[in-house]
């Protein structure tokens, strides 16, 4: 699908977009419960300007469901492993419904023990990661999540791709402000942004990736067609990406980024890996002071000259979308209605 930055833009109420996306997911192989979770996540990403994880993802979802690679009717199995540990078998379904199924128990454990861990395995994560953690911050909790993805990143100093883009998301409450939330790939650029640039015929900044011969390139098609992304920050980003593999796969029982084989499912796009979420109740240590200290940090960063906080652009986009509707190109809106019918 095209980006809303190309061609005429239409504004669609959030609930209308979410309802249409839910209809698409149901029509193409998801249960109503799974479709509702995925539709809310996808519509939220589009609303907040995260176009690489918004409606741009719909063709990938549809082709993956059609391929039989993912079970759109999977019912996650939640296991209470320990006082501060929850495990979910997503049963070959999407990760977000697995998180939704385990969330009440995870929050209960975090509030009781002060910290709790959720390990999701046998799952497919094909969406933005920040929607997984922001709701915890809305409840006064701190959350950190990692998920590994398909092999497309060459480790620093290596000769071939091994890691996924392996994002990390963090959320924390902030008194008098929106929660502090960020979601970042450990690669130099998100894979979806490379795809969008390739579709638009745009070049990338230097340092994003290499071609099939291992040479630096700014051509997104060269990265997608046999090349690879680079980790951000050289060896530092590479180390963080390795950490994500260990936490999201080795610790959860999920696949490493290179371990799954979708060759028998033409059209499959979603990585079959794992996810780890850590939730902390700051009231156990600092009471209400944590949110106040968060605000103090934000204010000091602003006084130092920072003009935009991590995640602030999303909140601005969300505010505009709340007044005017979610932005899509006319082509995207037409394509969505076609997929739903």
matplotlib code that plots the C-alpha trace (Angstrom):
import matplotlib.pyplot as plt

x = [0.0, 1.1, 2.1, -0.2, 2.6, 2.0, -1.1, -4.2, -4.9, -8.2, -9.0, -10.9, -12.3, -10.2, -13.2, -14.2, -10.7, -10.4, -13.8, -12.7, -9.4, -11.3, -13.5, -10.4, -8.8, -12.0, -12.6, -9.1, -8.9, -8.9, -11.4, -13.3, -11.2, -7.9, -9.1, -10.2, -6.7, -4.8, -7.2, -6.7, -2.9, -2.7, -5.1, -3.2, 0.1, -1.5, -3.1, 0.2, 2.1, 4.0, 3.3, 5.7, 3.6, 0.1, -2.1, 1.1, 1.2, -2.2, -1.1, 1.5, -1.1, -3.5, -0.9, 0.5, -3.0, -3.7, -0.4, -1.4, 1.8, 0.0, -3.2, -5.7, -7.9, -5.2, -6.2, -3.2, -2.4, -1.4, 0.8, 1.4, 5.1, 6.2, 5.3, 6.7, 6.7, 4.1, 4.5, 2.2, 2.2, 0.7, -0.1, 1.3, -0.9, -0.1, 1.8, -0.7, -3.6, -1.2, -0.2, -3.9, -4.7, -1.8, -2.0, -4.4, -2.2, 1.0, -0.3, -1.5, 1.9, 3.8, 1.6, 2.1, 5.8, 6.9, 8.1, 6.9, 8.0, 5.9, 7.5, 5.7, 6.7, 5.4, 4.2, 4.2, 4.9, 4.3, 3.4, 4.8, 6.1, 5.1, 1.4, 2.4, 4.0, 2.2, -1.0, 1.2, 2.5, -1.1, -1.6, 1.4, 3.7, 7.1, 7.4, 10.2, 9.6, 11.9, 11.0, 13.2, 12.3, 13.4, 17.1, 17.9, 20.7, 24.4, 26.1, 28.9, 32.1, 30.2, 29.9, 26.3, 22.9, 21.9, 19.8, 16.4, 15.7, 15.1, 13.2, 13.2, 10.2, 10.0, 7.2, 7.1, 4.6, 5.3, 3.4, 1.4, 2.5, 1.9, 3.8, 7.5, 7.3, 9.8, 10.1, 13.3, 14.9, 18.4, 19.1, 20.0, 16.5, 13.3, 12.8, 9.3, 10.9, 13.3, 10.3, 8.5, 11.6, 11.9, 8.3, 8.6, 11.9, 13.8, 17.4, 18.4, 20.9, 24.4, 25.2, 21.8, 22.8, 24.9, 24.2, 24.4, 28.2, 28.6, 29.3, 27.7, 24.6, 21.9, 19.6, 16.8, 16.1, 19.7, 19.2, 16.0, 17.2, 20.1, 21.6, 21.2, 20.6, 23.4, 23.0, 22.7, 25.9, 28.1, 29.2, 26.9, 23.7, 25.0, 25.4, 21.9, 20.5, 22.2, 20.7, 17.2, 17.8, 18.7, 15.8, 13.1, 14.1, 16.5, 14.7, 11.1, 11.5, 11.0, 12.9, 16.0, 15.7, 17.3, 15.6, 12.2, 11.6, 8.7, 9.7, 6.8, 4.3, 4.5, 3.3, 4.3, 5.7, 5.5, 8.5, 7.8, 9.8, 9.3, 8.8, 9.7, 8.0, 9.1, 6.7, 7.7, 5.5, 7.5, 5.3, 7.0, 10.2, 9.3, 5.6, 4.3, 7.8, 8.8, 6.3, 7.3, 11.0, 10.2, 8.7, 11.7, 13.9, 11.8, 11.8, 15.6, 16.0, 13.8, 15.8, 18.9, 17.5, 15.8, 13.0, 11.3, 11.1, 11.2, 7.7, 6.5, 5.8, 3.4, 1.4, 1.2, 0.0, -2.5, -3.9, -4.3, -6.0, -8.3, -9.5, -9.3, -9.2, -6.5, -4.4, -4.4, -3.8, -6.9, -5.2, -4.7, -8.3, -9.6, -7.3, -8.5, -12.1, -11.3, -9.6, -12.5, -15.2]
y = [0.0, 3.5, 6.0, 8.8, 11.2, 10.2, 11.5, 13.1, 12.4, 11.5, 11.7, 8.8, 8.6, 6.2, 3.9, 3.7, 2.6, 0.1, -1.4, -1.7, -3.4, -5.8, -6.7, -7.3, -9.6, -11.6, -11.9, -13.3, -15.9, -14.4, -15.1, -12.0, -11.9, -12.0, -9.5, -7.0, -7.0, -6.7, -4.1, -1.8, -2.2, -1.5, 1.5, 2.9, 2.8, 4.5, 7.1, 7.9, 8.3, 4.9, 4.2, 1.3, -0.6, 0.8, -0.2, -0.7, -4.1, -5.3, -7.0, -8.9, -10.0, -11.1, -13.1, -14.7, -15.8, -17.1, -19.1, -21.0, -19.9, -18.4, -19.5, -16.7, -18.6, -19.6, -19.5, -18.7, -20.9, -18.9, -20.7, -19.3, -20.5, -18.7, -15.7, -13.2, -15.3, -15.9, -17.9, -17.9, -20.4, -18.4, -21.7, -20.4, -17.3, -13.6, -12.2, -9.4, -11.7, -13.8, -10.6, -9.6, -13.1, -12.9, -9.2, -9.3, -12.0, -10.1, -6.9, -8.7, -10.3, -7.0, -5.2, -8.1, -8.8, -5.4, -6.9, -9.6, -11.2, -12.4, -14.9, -15.4, -18.1, -19.9, -16.5, -14.1, -10.4, -8.2, -4.9, -1.8, -2.7, 0.5, -0.5, -3.5, -1.4, 2.0, 0.7, -0.4, 3.2, 4.4, 2.3, 3.7, 0.8, 0.7, -1.8, -3.0, -5.4, -7.0, -9.2, -10.8, -11.0, -12.5, -12.5, -9.3, -7.7, -8.5, -8.4, -5.9, -7.4, -10.4, -11.5, -12.4, -11.5, -13.3, -11.1, -9.5, -5.8, -6.9, -3.9, -2.7, -0.8, 1.1, 2.9, 4.8, 7.1, 10.8, 13.1, 15.7, 14.5, 11.7, 8.5, 8.4, 5.7, 4.8, 1.9, 1.4, -1.2, -2.3, -2.1, 1.2, 1.5, -0.5, -3.0, -1.6, 1.8, 0.3, -1.3, 2.0, 3.8, 1.0, 1.4, 5.2, 5.0, 6.9, 6.5, 5.9, 7.8, 6.3, 3.7, 1.9, -1.3, -3.3, -5.0, -8.7, -8.3, -6.8, -3.3, -0.2, 1.0, 3.6, 1.7, 0.1, -2.4, -3.6, -4.2, -6.1, -8.1, -10.1, -7.4, -6.7, -3.9, -2.8, -2.5, 1.0, 2.3, -0.5, -2.9, -1.3, -1.9, -5.4, -6.3, -5.0, -7.1, -10.2, -9.4, -9.3, -12.7, -14.1, -12.6, -13.0, -16.4, -18.3, -17.3, -17.8, -21.0, -19.1, -19.4, -17.4, -15.1, -17.6, -20.8, -20.8, -21.9, -20.4, -21.7, -24.1, -21.2, -18.9, -15.4, -15.7, -12.5, -12.8, -14.0, -17.0, -16.0, -14.9, -11.9, -10.9, -8.2, -7.0, -5.0, -3.1, -1.4, 1.7, 2.3, -0.5, 1.5, 5.2, 5.5, 8.4, 9.9, 7.9, 9.7, 13.0, 12.2, 11.3, 14.7, 16.3, 14.5, 15.6, 19.2, 19.2, 17.7, 20.4, 23.1, 21.6, 22.5, 19.2, 20.3, 16.9, 14.0, 10.4, 9.5, 13.1, 13.1, 10.1, 12.0, 15.1, 12.9, 11.3, 14.6, 15.7, 12.4, 12.8, 16.2, 15.5, 11.8, 9.3, 10.2, 7.8, 8.3, 8.0, 5.0, 3.3, 3.9, 2.5, -0.5, -1.2, -1.1, -3.5, -6.0, -5.8, -6.5]
z = [0.0, -0.6, 2.1, 3.1, 2.1, -1.5, -3.3, -1.9, 1.8, 3.4, 7.1, 8.6, 12.2, 14.3, 15.2, 11.5, 10.5, 13.3, 12.4, 8.8, 9.8, 12.0, 9.1, 7.0, 9.6, 10.1, 6.4, 5.8, 8.5, 12.1, 14.9, 16.1, 19.2, 17.4, 14.7, 17.4, 18.9, 15.6, 14.3, 17.3, 17.1, 13.4, 13.5, 16.5, 14.6, 11.6, 13.8, 15.5, 12.2, 12.5, 8.8, 8.5, 11.0, 10.1, 7.2, 5.1, 6.9, 5.8, 2.6, 4.6, 7.2, 4.4, 2.5, 5.7, 6.8, 3.3, 3.3, 6.5, 8.2, 11.1, 12.9, 13.0, 15.4, 17.9, 21.5, 23.7, 26.6, 29.8, 32.4, 35.9, 36.3, 39.5, 41.8, 39.2, 36.0, 33.4, 30.2, 27.1, 24.3, 21.4, 19.6, 16.3, 16.4, 16.7, 19.8, 20.6, 21.5, 23.6, 25.5, 25.9, 27.4, 29.9, 30.7, 33.8, 35.5, 34.6, 36.1, 39.2, 39.7, 39.2, 41.7, 44.2, 43.8, 42.5, 39.2, 36.8, 33.6, 30.7, 28.2, 24.9, 22.5, 19.4, 18.3, 15.3, 15.9, 12.9, 14.4, 16.3, 19.8, 21.7, 21.8, 23.9, 26.6, 26.7, 28.4, 31.4, 31.8, 31.7, 34.9, 36.6, 35.8, 34.0, 31.1, 28.9, 26.0, 23.4, 20.4, 17.8, 14.1, 10.8, 9.8, 7.9, 10.0, 9.7, 13.1, 13.5, 12.0, 10.5, 6.8, 6.6, 8.2, 11.3, 13.6, 13.1, 13.5, 17.1, 18.6, 22.2, 23.6, 26.9, 28.8, 32.0, 33.7, 33.9, 36.2, 34.4, 31.0, 28.5, 29.4, 28.3, 25.5, 22.8, 20.4, 18.5, 16.2, 17.1, 13.3, 11.8, 10.3, 10.6, 7.9, 7.1, 6.5, 4.0, 2.2, 2.1, 0.7, -2.0, -3.0, -3.2, -5.2, -2.6, -1.5, 2.2, 4.2, 4.3, 6.9, 6.8, 5.0, 2.6, -0.8, -1.6, -2.0, 1.5, 0.1, 1.7, -0.2, 0.0, -2.4, -0.4, -3.1, -2.8, 0.9, 0.4, -2.5, -1.0, 1.1, 4.8, 7.3, 9.7, 13.5, 14.7, 16.4, 15.2, 17.9, 20.5, 18.5, 17.6, 21.2, 22.0, 19.1, 20.5, 23.9, 22.3, 20.7, 24.1, 26.0, 23.4, 22.1, 24.3, 27.5, 26.2, 24.3, 21.0, 17.8, 17.1, 14.1, 11.7, 13.0, 11.4, 7.8, 5.9, 2.5, 2.4, 2.9, -0.1, 0.9, 4.6, 6.0, 9.8, 11.8, 14.1, 17.2, 20.8, 23.0, 26.6, 28.6, 32.1, 34.1, 37.3, 39.9, 40.9, 43.9, 45.7, 45.9, 45.4, 45.8, 43.7, 43.5, 40.4, 38.1, 39.7, 39.1, 35.5, 35.0, 36.6, 34.1, 31.1, 32.3, 32.7, 29.2, 27.8, 29.7, 28.1, 24.7, 23.7, 21.4, 21.0, 23.5, 22.4, 21.4, 21.3, 17.6, 18.0, 20.6, 18.3, 15.5, 17.8, 18.9, 15.2, 14.3, 17.3, 15.8, 12.1, 11.6, 10.8, 7.7, 4.8, 1.1, -1.1, -2.7, 0.7, 1.7, -1.5, -1.3, 2.3, 1.3, -1.6, 0.7, 3.1, 0.5]

ax = plt.figure().add_subplot(projection="3d")
ax.plot(x, y, z, "-o")
ax.set_aspect("equal")
plt.show()
